[in-house]
Amino acid sequence: MELHKSVTLKHLLIEQKKCIGIQFNSNKVLQALVEQLPNISWSTEFTMHYLPNKKSNLELIFKTFHGVAWVNGNYFFSNKIVNENNPVVKLDRYRKRKLVKDCRLCPESYLLKLELKRYSANTVKNYISSFETFINHFKDKELKEINEVDIRKYLQLLIQKGVSNSQVNLSINSIKFYYETVLGMPNRFYSIERPRKEKTLPEVLSKEEILKIIEGANNIKHKCIIGLLYSSGLRRSELLNLEVNDIDSKRMVVIIKNAKGNKDRVTILSPNLLKDLQTYYREYRPEKYLFEGQKGGKYSASSVLTIVKSASRRAGMYKKVTPHMLRHSFATHLLENGTDLRHIQILMGHNSTKTTEIYTHVANNSFSEIKDLLS
């Protein structure tokens, strides 16, 4: 039987007691069933019914709505793994750190939940750093005692210090992760406004500059790394996850697995780069990953950044060049060469053309028809 009705379970903290929130669109049948539940209460603050958070009450909810409505527990059961393809990140190095005097470290429960949900190593590092900055701002308070007013003041302080919007958003995410995911109180900080995302234009290099950077590479391995980032429009993480078999020379494509958003895609492979890749393979003989460290295993993200920076300096460039600038340049140069925006979207792995449209603001051909006002 197809169920068109649904109720959503939420964690609520009411008078310092954990409760099960029951949320649904106005419906007489669901309303009647909810009112039959023993000890049911109404929260004006959260505008939903709730019961004490007990196993027996949870079982009763599922039993009550069985065959009538679908019970959505996605918000309630928070142990869902974020990305099952991510390796398990062991956080022992954070546990073994020496305690600095008067400095709070991330709670063990926070570390355990990060491991369980299998966030990426980069997200783990950022969350821990951001959350420890937060908890050390409130040294004299127990974490459960920190309220919305305290957090608002803390975020306002960050903004006054000139911290970027992305860093403020990271702080919010790391704080919410503790109270909502670790402690199971998702509704507690819903009212916190997030700063608007800064709409900055992507930084782009000219084709001549990129060719100089590739020429400035130390060796064939570094040359291939820079060449792939640019000519295939790869994110740094995608480059690092590439395996030898992901280079398909017959179809002239690069296969990208489990990219951002846990999606697979293919992008173009440059014929000129293929020759360099073949030379590189004969010389280095990577076993699993296309680019591996000296002791085997996946190449490090910091090494890729160093390679790009060093090659750009040798090319005589003094501006800061990052791996992501090569990806931005890939999309912009394709657009300037007349490639359809939809095709660029697919190659970049964007969910929407709106994300890809930003490159129309930096592509030279967007302004080529405008008459020179000084001529």
N, C-alpha and C positions, 0 to 999 in steps of 0.2 A: 504493500500500500504506500503510495506517495504522500509524504507529509509536507504540507505547505506552511504549517504553523511552526514556529520555533521559539525557544526561550534560551537566553544566554546567561550563563553563570559568571559572576564576578566576585573577586575577593573584596570584602569591605572591612574597614576597621572602625567600629562604632563603640565609643566610650572605652577605648583601649582593648576591645574584645574582637576577635576574628569572627567574621560572619560570612554567610553565603548570600550574595545578592542575586536576585532573580529578575532579569530584565526581558521585557517583551513588548511588542506593539499592541495597542489597544485591541482586545478581543474578549468577547463575553465568555466564551468557553474556557479560555486560559485563566481569565480573572476568577471564574467560579472554582476552578481547580486549585488555584493558589490560595484562595480564601479558606479552602478545606484543610490546608496544611496546619498542623498543630504548632502553636507558638510563633505564628507568622507575624511579622511587624512591618511597618512602612517607614522608610527613611526619606524625609523631606530633602535632606542635603543631597542625597544621591538619586532621588526620585525613582526608587524601586523598592520592592518587597525584599525582606531578608529573613534568614534563620540563623541560629547559632551554628558555627562551623564545627559540625560533628559528623563522623562517618555515617551514623544512623540517619541524619537529616539528608545527607548527600544521596544515600541509597533510596530514601523516601521520595526525593525529587524525581529521580530517574523512573521509579516505579509509578509515580503519579502521572507523569506525562507520556509513559510508554504507549505507543500506538496512536497518540493524539498529536504530539508535537516533537520535533527534533530538539534534543538538548545539546546546545553548543557549549562544549567545555574547553574550547581553545584558549580562552583567557584565564581559565581557572586552573588547568593542569599545565604548569609552567616548565615541566621537565623535557619538553620537546627539543630535540637537537636542532640547532640552527642549520647546519650543513653536515650531513652524514659523511660527505666525501672529505671533509677536513680531517687531518690527522688529530689524534688526541694530544693536546698540548699539556705536558706535565709542568706544573708550576712550582717544582721543588726549589728552584733558584730564588723564588720570591719568599718561600718559607724559611730558607736558610740564611736570609740576610741578617746582618747584625743590627740589633735594635739601637737606633740612635737615641740619645737621651732626650726625653720629653717629646718623642715623635711616635705617633700612632701608625701602625702598619695595617694593611688590609686584613679584615677578619678572615679566619679560615673558611667560614661558611661562604664568603664571597668567592674565594679561590676555588672551592669545590664546585660551586655552581658554574663558574666559567669553564672548568674542565668538563663538567657534565654536558653543557650545552654546545661544546666544541666550537667555540668562536675561533677565528683566525688568530695567529700569534700576534699580529699587529693590533687587532682590536683588544686582545687581552692586555697587551702592554699599555695601550692608551687608557683603557678603563681603569686599570690599577693605579696608574700615575695620577689620573684626574681625580679618582675617588679618594686617594690618600691626601691629596692637596685639600680636598673638601673636609675630610674628617679632622685634619690637623688645624683647620680654621676654628673648629668647635671642640677644643681639647677638654674644656670643662663640662661638656655635656655628653650624656649617654646618647648613642645614635638614635634610639627609639624616641628620645625626647625632642629631637630636632623637628620643628614643624614647618609648615609652608611659609610662614613669615620669615623664619630664619633663612630658609633656602632662597627666598626672593631677595633678601638683603645681600646674601652671598653672591648671587648672580649679578645683582646691580653693582656690587663692588668690582666684579670681574670686568663689567662693561666700562666702569669709570676708569679702570686701569688700562683700557684700550685693548683688551683681549679680543681676538677676532670672533666673529659670529660662529664660525665652525668650532672653535675651541669652547665657546659657551654652550653650544649644542652638545658637544662631547661631555661636558660637565653634567648637563641635565641627564643625558643617557646613562652615565656611570652612577649617578645618584638614584635615578629611577630603577636601575638594575638591582640595587641593594634593597630598597624598600619594597619594590613590586615583585621582583623575581626571587630574590634570596629569602625575604621575609614573607612573601605572599600577600602583599597589600597593594594591588595595582591601582586602586582608585584614589590612593592617598594624595598624589601630586598631579592629578589630571588638570588642575586649574592653572598650572604654570605655563605662561606663554613662552613660546620659543622665538628667538630672534629671527627675523626674516633672512632668508638665504641671500648672501651677497651675489649680485648679478655681475660678476667680473668677466671680461672677455678673455678667451684663451690666449696665452702667449704663443706666438708662432715664429718659426725660423724660416728663412728663405731656402730654396732648394740648394743654392750655392753654398750657404752656410752649413747645411747638413752634409753635403758631399765633402766639405773641408773637415768636418768633425770625423767622418768615417775614415778619411785619409790620415787623420791624426791618431787613429787607434794604434795601440802598442803592438798588437799581433792579430793573426787571423781570427782567433776566438773573439776578441774584443770587437773586431770589425763586423763579425756576424751578429753579435749582440746588438750593436747600434743599428746595423742595417735592418734587422728584423723588427726592432721597435718602430722604425720609421716606415719601411716599405710594406709592412703588414698591419700597421696601426695597432700594435699590441700594448696592453697594459703591462706594467712591470711584473705583476703577479702571474699574468698569463704566460709571459716569456719564461719565467722560472719553472712553471708547471709543464712546459712542453716536453714531451718524450720524443725519442728519436723517430718513432713511427708516425708522429704527428706531422712530419714533413712529407707531403704527398707530391712527389716530383712528376708523377704521371698526369695528375689532374691539375698540377701547379697551384695547389692550395695549401694553406696551413690549417690544421684541425685544432680547434681550441675547445677543450673539455672543461666542464664545470667552471665556466667563467662567472663574472659578476651576476648575481641573481640565479646562480646554479644552473646556467644555461650552456648548451654547446653551440658552437657556430663554426663556420669556415671563413677564412679571409684569403686574400691573394698572396701568391708567392712570386717574388721577382725573379725572372730568369737569370739576371746578373748575380743576384745574391745566391741563387742555387749553386752556381759554380764555386763561390766562396765557401758555402756550406759543405760541399763535397770535399774540398781541400781540407777544411777544418776537421771533418769526420775522419779522413784518412790519417790525419796527424794526431788527433786527440783520442779517438776511439771511445766516445762516451758509451756507457753501458745501458743506462735506463733513461735518465733525463738528457735532453739535448745539450744542456750546459750544466756541468757538474763541477764541484769543488775539487781541490787537490787530493782530498781523501775520499773522493766519491760523494754520492748523495747530491741533493739539490743545491744549486748555486745560491748564494745569499743575495738578498735585496740590496744590502749596503754595498756589495761589490759592484753591482750593476750601476748604482748611482755614482760610485767612484770612477768607474770606467767612462761614463758619459762626461763627467766633470773634467777628468784629466784630458780626454781627447779634445774637448772644446777649448781648453787652455792651450793645448799644443797647436790648435788651429788658429790661435791668435784672437780668440773671443774672450771678452772680459765680462760679459753679462752672464748671469746665472742660468745654466742650462740643465734641465732635468729630463729624465726618461719620458715623463708625460708630455713634455713639449714636443717630442718627436711624434707622439700619437696625434696631438693637435695639428701638427704640421701635415701629417698624412691626410687627414680629413680635409684640411683647407686646400692643399695642393690638388687633391682629386676634384674638389668643387671648382677650383680655378681652371682645371682642364676640361670642364664640362660634364663631369660625372653626375648622374641624377642623384638628388638628395636621398631618395628612398634606397638606392644602392649603397650609398655611403652609410646610411643608418644600419643596414644589415651587416656591412663589413665592420662597423664599430661596435655592434652588439647593443645598440640603444633600443630601449623599449618603445620610444616615441620619436617621431620626426621633430618634435619640438626641441628635444635635446640636441639633435643634429643641426637644427636651424641656426644655432648660435654661430656656426662657422660662416654663415652668410654675412655676418657683421665684420669679419676680418679678411675675407677673400678679396683680392685685388679686383677681380672682374666685376664685383658688385658696384664698383665706382668708375669703371672704365668709360661708361657712356656719359658721365657728368662733365659738362664743359668747364674748362679752366677759366676761372673768373678773372685771372690776371692776363689772359691772352688777348 
